């Protein structure tokens, strides 16, 4: 039962101290579940992030659910998921009332503008951390360039991009 509480409080901490959504949370999730608690390995973390991106819903909630399930089954997934959403639920409930009163405040607007660059830095940090583990060889870099080229030049549906990357993976790695 201790692991259930530890999962809950670990993801509560992730949810409480992460600002900016799922991708900004990735460095915190990685540090907590891979580095600090050694619940899963980095390759397993990469797989969970990939699955979390493909399944519907926010990446933070999906990854909490997958990690919790991997560690402690259904109870673990419930504990991790509840942990990661608890702070947001409480804050959104409070802020929605407060923000209505102060929505035109220069201080509030300035604070929110000041937080935007941090989000970019957190997302870049997550990208670089995942890139270190993803780029195993020249083939993975080629797949990235092909997929990046498709995304930047054509309006390719995300599901099609995933399918194309999977096909390229089969072609390059078999």
Backbone bond lengths (Angstrom), bond angles and torsions (degrees), N, CA, C in turn:
res aa  C-N    CA-C-N  psi(-1)  N-CA   C-N-CA  omega(-1)  CA-C   N-CA-C  phi
1 X - - - 1.454 - - 1.533 111.88 -
2 X 1.343 116.80 -25.68 1.462 119.92 179.24 1.520 112.26 -61.16
3 X 1.322 117.14 -37.32 1.464 120.64 -178.41 1.526 110.82 -65.60
4 X 1.323 117.40 -33.24 1.470 121.05 177.67 1.527 109.74 -62.64
5 X 1.332 116.41 -46.67 1.463 119.82 178.78 1.524 111.21 -66.15
6 X 1.314 116.88 -37.99 1.455 120.20 178.78 1.532 110.82 -65.23
7 X 1.325 116.95 -40.92 1.470 120.63 175.29 1.525 110.32 -60.34
8 X 1.332 115.92 -48.29 1.469 120.04 -179.50 1.528 110.33 -57.60
9 X 1.327 117.37 -51.65 1.461 120.46 -175.52 1.528 112.47 -70.47
10 X 1.317 117.87 -31.61 1.467 119.54 175.47 1.528 110.38 -64.45
11 X 1.323 116.60 -45.42 1.462 118.97 -179.92 1.521 111.94 -76.73
12 X 1.328 117.55 -25.24 1.462 120.26 171.98 1.523 109.30 -63.37
13 X 1.334 116.36 -43.11 1.461 121.65 177.58 1.532 110.32 -62.68
14 X 1.323 117.30 -43.00 1.467 121.15 178.31 1.521 109.76 -60.81
15 X 1.316 116.70 -47.23 1.461 121.00 -179.86 1.519 112.75 -66.18
16 X 1.325 117.03 -34.03 1.464 121.03 -176.77 1.527 112.50 -76.08
17 X 1.318 117.05 -34.40 1.461 119.66 -173.33 1.515 113.98 -108.18
18 X 1.317 116.96 10.97 1.462 121.04 176.78 1.510 108.52 -109.78
19 X 1.290 115.95 132.76 1.453 120.99 179.58 1.517 108.22 -126.87
20 X 1.314 116.86 132.00 1.451 119.41 173.87 1.510 115.27 113.65
21 X 1.298 118.34 7.93 1.456 119.43 174.65 1.511 113.33 97.25
22 X 1.324 113.92 -177.31 1.453 122.54 -171.36 1.506 115.91 -57.55
23 X 1.329 118.56 -47.59 1.456 119.71 -176.93 1.519 110.86 -66.34
24 X 1.320 116.70 -34.90 1.462 119.97 176.80 1.527 110.66 -69.51
25 X 1.336 117.65 -23.14 1.464 121.99 179.67 1.529 112.53 -80.56
26 X 1.306 117.95 -18.97 1.470 120.48 -173.70 1.526 114.11 -53.63
27 X 1.338 119.82 -44.14 1.472 117.58 178.21 1.528 112.37 -61.36
28 X 1.341 116.81 -36.83 1.457 120.57 179.13 1.527 110.85 -68.50
29 X 1.329 115.74 -42.87 1.463 120.16 179.42 1.528 109.41 -62.68
30 X 1.325 116.17 -46.55 1.466 120.61 -179.77 1.525 110.98 -58.72
31 X 1.322 116.59 -47.69 1.464 119.71 -178.40 1.527 110.87 -62.44
32 X 1.326 116.62 -41.79 1.464 120.11 -175.62 1.527 112.57 -72.15
33 X 1.332 117.40 -44.42 1.471 118.59 -172.71 1.519 114.16 -93.35
34 X 1.347 117.09 -27.24 1.465 119.61 -179.01 1.526 110.62 -96.61
35 X 1.314 116.64 -51.40 1.463 120.55 -172.66 1.531 112.62 -83.29
36 X 1.319 117.24 -54.83 1.460 120.77 -173.66 1.526 113.03 -71.76
37 X 1.337 116.89 -51.29 1.469 120.03 -173.95 1.528 114.39 -98.24
38 X 1.320 117.26 -11.58 1.471 121.50 -179.35 1.528 112.46 51.75
39 X 1.324 116.20 38.60 1.462 119.64 179.55 1.517 111.48 -74.08
40 X 1.341 115.81 -35.76 1.459 120.40 179.16 1.520 108.80 -139.89
41 X 1.322 115.73 162.48 1.463 120.69 178.61 1.534 109.56 -84.93
42 X 1.312 116.33 167.58 1.465 121.14 177.95 1.534 111.65 -61.99
43 X 1.339 119.93 -43.22 1.470 118.46 176.34 1.541 112.46 -61.06
44 X 1.332 116.85 -37.98 1.470 119.55 176.91 1.526 110.27 -65.27
45 X 1.343 116.53 -39.21 1.464 121.15 177.46 1.528 110.27 -60.73
46 X 1.329 116.15 -43.12 1.467 120.85 179.09 1.534 110.00 -60.98
47 X 1.329 116.70 -42.71 1.465 120.64 178.56 1.524 110.96 -62.94
48 X 1.324 116.41 -42.78 1.466 120.43 -179.99 1.521 110.60 -63.79
49 X 1.331 117.57 -40.66 1.466 120.75 177.88 1.530 109.80 -63.54
50 X 1.324 117.35 -43.09 1.468 120.87 178.29 1.524 111.48 -60.63
51 X 1.319 116.81 -46.30 1.465 120.53 179.05 1.525 110.01 -65.70
52 X 1.330 116.98 -40.29 1.466 121.05 -179.65 1.519 112.18 -62.91
53 X 1.323 116.43 -32.40 1.459 120.20 178.77 1.521 111.71 -74.06
54 X 1.327 116.24 -30.85 1.471 119.61 -176.50 1.524 112.82 -84.10
55 X 1.322 117.30 -23.18 1.460 119.53 -177.86 1.523 110.00 -89.42
56 X 1.319 116.60 151.74 1.471 119.14 -179.64 1.524 111.48 -64.61
57 X 1.308 115.56 145.97 1.457 120.91 176.77 1.514 112.30 110.01
58 X 1.325 115.53 169.63 1.463 120.50 -178.90 1.525 111.52 -65.28
59 X 1.317 115.60 142.32 1.460 121.44 -176.63 1.530 111.97 -63.21
60 X 1.328 117.72 -36.13 1.469 120.05 -179.81 1.521 111.21 -64.95
61 X 1.313 116.49 -43.32 1.464 120.32 -180.00 1.523 109.94 -69.11
62 X 1.320 116.76 -44.07 1.468 119.86 179.09 1.525 111.32 -61.04
63 X 1.327 116.68 -44.83 1.457 118.76 -178.69 1.531 110.96 -67.85
64 X 1.330 117.84 -37.52 1.467 120.19 175.94 1.526 110.27 -61.38
65 X 1.316 115.81 -43.08 1.464 120.26 179.92 1.526 110.81 -62.99
66 X 1.335 117.07 -46.58 1.464 120.84 -179.42 1.527 112.00 -65.37
67 X 1.330 117.29 -43.89 1.468 120.45 179.83 1.528 109.76 -64.11
68 X 1.323 116.12 -47.63 1.467 119.65 179.32 1.517 112.14 -57.65
69 X 1.333 116.04 -41.43 1.461 119.80 179.04 1.522 111.40 -65.80
70 X 1.318 115.71 -41.69 1.469 119.97 -179.86 1.529 110.92 -63.38
71 X 1.322 116.65 -36.96 1.459 121.03 -176.19 1.527 112.12 -81.49
72 X 1.348 117.70 -42.60 1.459 119.59 -170.80 1.528 112.93 -144.36
73 X 1.313 118.47 24.47 1.459 120.67 175.90 1.523 112.78 70.04
74 X 1.321 116.08 -151.71 1.466 121.71 -175.47 1.528 111.40 -61.25
75 X 1.326 117.51 -43.45 1.473 120.10 178.87 1.530 110.83 -61.81
76 X 1.313 116.82 -38.92 1.461 120.57 177.87 1.516 112.07 -65.54
77 X 1.329 116.07 -40.35 1.468 118.67 179.51 1.526 110.58 -66.96
78 X 1.319 117.63 -38.26 1.469 120.50 176.77 1.529 110.75 -64.84
79 X 1.320 116.94 -44.52 1.466 120.69 -178.88 1.532 110.89 -63.21
80 X 1.318 117.57 -47.35 1.465 121.04 -178.54 1.527 111.32 -65.14
81 X 1.324 115.99 -42.70 1.465 120.03 -179.27 1.528 110.97 -65.71
82 X 1.319 116.74 -45.58 1.472 119.54 177.49 1.525 110.44 -62.47
83 X 1.316 116.78 -38.74 1.459 119.85 178.52 1.516 113.02 -60.84
84 X 1.318 116.24 -45.52 1.468 119.30 -175.49 1.530 112.39 -72.14
85 X 1.335 118.44 -25.36 1.475 119.35 -178.06 1.528 113.94 -97.11
86 X 1.319 118.08 -14.57 1.467 120.40 -174.41 1.519 113.09 -58.84
87 X 1.319 117.59 -51.48 1.468 120.56 -178.28 1.519 110.99 -62.01
88 X 1.327 117.04 -44.46 1.466 120.14 179.81 1.520 111.07 -60.87
89 X 1.318 116.20 -42.95 1.461 120.16 179.83 1.531 110.83 -60.22
90 X 1.310 116.52 -46.55 1.469 120.59 -179.55 1.526 110.65 -65.54
91 X 1.335 116.70 -47.30 1.465 120.26 -178.26 1.527 112.57 -64.18
92 X 1.316 117.05 -43.02 1.467 119.93 -179.76 1.533 109.79 -64.25
93 X 1.314 116.84 -38.58 1.464 120.15 178.03 1.528 111.22 -61.82
94 X 1.321 116.15 -42.74 1.477 120.17 -179.94 1.521 110.96 -74.53
95 X 1.325 116.61 -47.97 1.464 121.02 -174.70 1.520 112.21 -64.35
96 X 1.322 117.35 -34.66 1.463 118.85 -179.32 1.525 111.25 -60.09
97 X 1.307 116.74 -34.52 1.472 120.29 177.74 1.535 111.34 -77.59
98 X 1.328 116.26 -43.05 1.459 121.02 -177.96 1.523 111.02 -70.03
99 X 1.325 116.89 -42.88 1.462 121.11 -176.60 1.522 111.71 -63.91
100 X 1.323 116.73 -32.53 1.463 119.73 177.29 1.527 110.44 -59.86
101 X 1.335 116.62 -35.73 1.466 120.52 179.63 1.522 112.11 -75.51
102 X 1.352 116.34 -35.51 1.466 120.44 -172.50 1.524 113.58 -112.81
103 X 1.339 118.01 21.44 1.459 119.97 -174.54 1.527 113.55 -62.98
104 X 1.313 117.83 -23.49 1.466 120.46 179.22 1.524 112.94 -99.43
105 X 1.327 117.44 7.40 1.458 122.20 -178.52 1.529 110.33 -69.52
106 X 1.310 116.06 131.43 1.462 122.08 177.57 1.534 109.93 -64.84
107 X 1.318 117.88 -36.68 1.456 121.99 -179.52 1.529 110.38 -65.13
108 X 1.319 117.54 -45.81 1.468 121.56 179.73 1.524 110.09 -63.47
109 X 1.316 117.57 -46.61 1.462 121.36 179.01 1.525 110.66 -61.03
110 X 1.321 117.17 -42.50 1.464 121.35 -179.59 1.525 111.28 -66.24
111 X 1.330 116.93 -40.99 1.467 120.37 178.89 1.526 110.29 -62.48
112 X 1.329 117.11 -43.88 1.460 120.49 179.56 1.527 111.26 -64.92
113 X 1.327 117.12 -39.37 1.471 120.33 176.49 1.526 111.11 -65.40
114 X 1.318 116.56 -36.51 1.460 120.74 179.04 1.518 113.05 -67.73
115 X 1.336 117.13 -26.24 1.459 120.94 -179.28 1.526 112.98 -81.60
116 X 1.301 118.88 -19.74 1.466 121.33 -177.31 1.524 114.12 -57.20
117 X 1.334 119.50 -46.49 1.474 118.76 -179.96 1.532 113.11 -60.73
118 X 1.321 117.03 -31.47 1.466 120.21 178.99 1.523 109.83 -63.79
119 X 1.309 116.90 -36.83 1.461 120.36 179.86 1.518 110.78 -62.24
120 X 1.317 116.14 -42.91 1.461 120.17 178.26 1.532 109.56 -62.56
121 X 1.314 117.59 -43.60 1.463 121.03 179.66 1.526 111.07 -62.59
122 X 1.325 117.86 -41.03 1.461 120.86 179.16 1.528 111.38 -66.18
123 X 1.328 116.40 -40.25 1.464 120.06 178.67 1.529 110.10 -66.79
124 X 1.335 117.29 -41.66 1.473 120.45 176.89 1.525 111.16 -63.35
125 X 1.321 116.48 -38.64 1.463 120.34 177.39 1.527 110.67 -62.00
126 X 1.335 116.46 -43.44 1.465 120.34 177.35 1.523 110.26 -62.90
127 X 1.331 116.86 -43.09 1.463 120.94 178.92 1.524 111.35 -59.44
128 X 1.318 116.37 -48.43 1.466 119.83 -177.52 1.527 111.53 -64.90
129 X 1.323 116.87 -39.62 1.458 120.12 177.87 1.515 111.96 -63.66
130 X 1.334 116.67 -42.63 1.464 120.44 178.39 1.524 111.07 -71.46
131 X 1.336 116.90 -35.32 1.465 120.78 -179.28 1.529 111.25 -63.85
132 X 1.328 117.00 -37.68 1.466 120.45 179.42 1.528 111.28 -58.56
133 X 1.319 116.04 -35.38 1.458 120.65 -178.39 1.530 112.50 -89.45
134 X 1.329 117.01 -24.23 1.468 120.92 -174.82 1.518 113.21 -84.16
135 X 1.317 116.39 -36.48 1.455 119.40 -175.76 1.520 109.35 -86.51
136 X 1.320 113.57 83.56 1.453 121.01 -176.17 1.513 112.10 -80.86
137 X 1.331 115.81 -30.14 1.450 120.77 -175.47 1.521 109.28 -160.22
138 X 1.315 115.32 -175.99 1.459 121.03 -178.48 1.531 111.96 -63.10
139 X 1.334 117.53 -33.89 1.467 121.55 -178.75 1.525 111.43 -61.27
140 X 1.317 117.39 -41.14 1.465 119.99 -179.89 1.528 111.28 -67.41
141 X 1.330 116.66 -32.94 1.463 120.29 176.32 1.527 110.17 -67.86
142 X 1.334 117.23 -39.97 1.467 121.43 177.88 1.530 110.20 -62.59
143 X 1.328 116.97 -44.49 1.466 120.46 178.22 1.525 109.53 -59.34
144 X 1.326 117.44 -43.62 1.468 121.29 179.08 1.523 111.15 -60.69
145 X 1.321 117.07 -43.81 1.471 120.67 -179.08 1.525 110.30 -64.55
146 X 1.328 117.41 -43.53 1.471 121.02 179.02 1.526 110.50 -61.97
147 X 1.329 116.44 -49.21 1.459 120.59 -178.49 1.525 110.72 -66.41
148 X 1.339 116.54 -42.60 1.463 120.31 176.90 1.522 111.59 -59.80
149 X 1.332 116.18 -42.29 1.469 120.55 177.18 1.515 111.88 -61.18
150 X 1.330 116.67 -43.30 1.472 120.19 177.03 1.523 111.59 -61.03
151 X 1.322 115.92 -45.43 1.463 119.97 -177.72 1.526 112.49 -66.39
152 X 1.327 116.44 -35.61 1.462 119.75 -177.23 1.525 113.33 -82.53
153 X 1.343 117.85 -26.24 1.464 119.62 -175.50 1.528 113.78 -104.85
154 X 1.294 117.04 -24.60 1.467 121.10 -177.37 1.521 109.16 -127.14
155 X 1.308 116.69 156.87 1.465 120.09 175.03 1.518 107.80 -93.37
156 X 1.340 115.11 79.98 1.454 121.56 -177.54 1.527 108.15 -92.80
157 X 1.318 115.78 133.17 1.460 121.13 179.51 1.532 109.63 -63.13
158 X 1.350 117.85 140.05 1.469 120.72 -178.42 1.530 114.06 -55.05
159 X 1.315 118.03 -37.06 1.468 119.99 178.77 1.527 110.13 -64.70
160 X 1.328 116.78 -40.98 1.458 120.49 178.24 1.534 110.59 -64.15
161 X 1.325 116.70 -38.27 1.469 121.03 177.96 1.526 110.07 -61.66
162 X 1.324 117.10 -42.89 1.464 121.21 179.02 1.526 110.19 -63.87
163 X 1.324 116.48 -43.14 1.470 120.54 179.51 1.527 110.39 -63.65
164 X 1.332 116.64 -44.20 1.472 120.39 178.96 1.525 110.26 -61.78
165 X 1.335 117.40 -43.85 1.465 120.37 178.86 1.526 111.04 -62.88
166 X 1.332 117.39 -38.81 1.459 120.75 178.61 1.531 110.04 -64.61
167 X 1.339 116.10 -43.39 1.466 119.85 178.85 1.524 111.00 -63.03
168 X 1.342 116.03 -42.35 1.467 119.61 177.45 1.532 110.54 -62.83
169 X 1.329 116.59 -38.56 1.458 120.57 177.12 1.516 111.90 -61.28
170 X 1.326 115.89 -42.57 1.476 119.97 178.37 1.521 109.93 -65.19
171 X 1.341 116.88 -44.28 1.463 120.77 -179.74 1.529 111.19 -62.89
172 X 1.327 116.42 -46.66 1.465 120.33 -174.06 1.529 113.63 -77.22
173 X 1.313 117.71 -30.41 1.457 119.16 -170.24 1.521 115.19 -107.56
174 X 1.332 118.31 -1.71 1.470 118.73 176.73 1.505 109.12 -91.87
